[in-house]
Amino acid sequence: MPNKSKTFFLKYGVPWLAVIVIVIHFFFTKTQNLNPWKGGGYGMYTGIHFYYNQIYIPGMSSDSLMEANFDIKNTFRDLKIMPNDKNLKEAAELILKITEKDSIQIQIWKPTVNSKNGIYTRVLVNEIYLKKSEL
């Protein structure tokens, strides 16, 4: 008897479990801006790697901010992986605490390539404008 239940689980349970994991991954990819490379990697060859996402802050260099502070480097990495509102606000708050600015605007740009004509462009994924008084 235990052999039948084990066979049934292996035959039907494992494939259904895999399908559920894939569905959850696609759900988070579409609703939470989860990068397709993360969370199981389903669809990882459908887009350009998150490393090439660009963080643009008018009047500041994101590279120099990352070199100056380890916390910003980790926050920016999380922001590139998952450019959702929560991570964007966390990065903006951290920059406002470290710098002497009254407000900050952060934009996340994702590179795209049109497969039909081979044109490379950038697409604005998410942005935030945060004032220090709103903290």
C-alpha positions, 0 to 999 in steps of 0.5 A, spaced: 500 500 500 505 505 501 508 503 494 502 505 491 501 512 494 509 513 493 508 512 486 501 516 485 505 522 489 511 521 484 507 521 478 502 526 479 504 530 486 511 532 483 509 535 477 503 539 480 508 542 485 513 544 479 507 547 476 505 551 482 512 554 483 512 556 476 505 559 476 507 563 483 514 565 479 510 568 473 505 571 478 511 575 482 514 577 475 508 580 473 505 583 479 511 585 483 517 587 478 521 580 480 526 579 475 525 573 471 532 571 473 530 570 480 526 566 484 527 559 480 529 562 473 523 561 469 524 566 463 531 568 465 533 568 457 527 572 455 530 579 457 537 582 459 540 581 465 538 585 471 545 587 472 544 592 466 538 596 469 540 603 470 539 607 476 538 614 474 539 620 480 539 627 477 545 631 479 548 625 482 552 619 480 549 612 482 556 609 481 560 614 486 554 613 491 555 605 491 563 606 492 562 611 498 557 606 502 556 599 502 549 599 504 547 603 498 551 598 494 546 593 497 540 597 496 541 599 489 543 591 488 536 589 491 533 595 487 536 592 480 533 585 481 526 588 484 525 595 482 518 595 485 515 601 489 518 598 496 525 597 494 525 604 490 522 608 497 527 604 501 533 607 496 530 614 496 530 614 504 537 611 505 540 617 500 536 622 503 539 620 510 546 620 507 546 626 503 544 633 505 539 633 499 531 636 501 528 631 496 530 626 491 528 623 484 530 616 482 529 612 476 530 605 474 531 604 466 531 597 463 535 596 457 531 593 451 532 590 444 527 590 439 528 583 436 525 585 429 530 591 427 535 590 433 534 597 436 537 598 443 533 602 447 531 604 454 525 603 458 523 607 464 521 601 469 519 605 475 521 612 479 520 616 485 520 623 487 521 623 495 521 629 499 525 629 506 519 632 509 515 626 507 519 621 512 
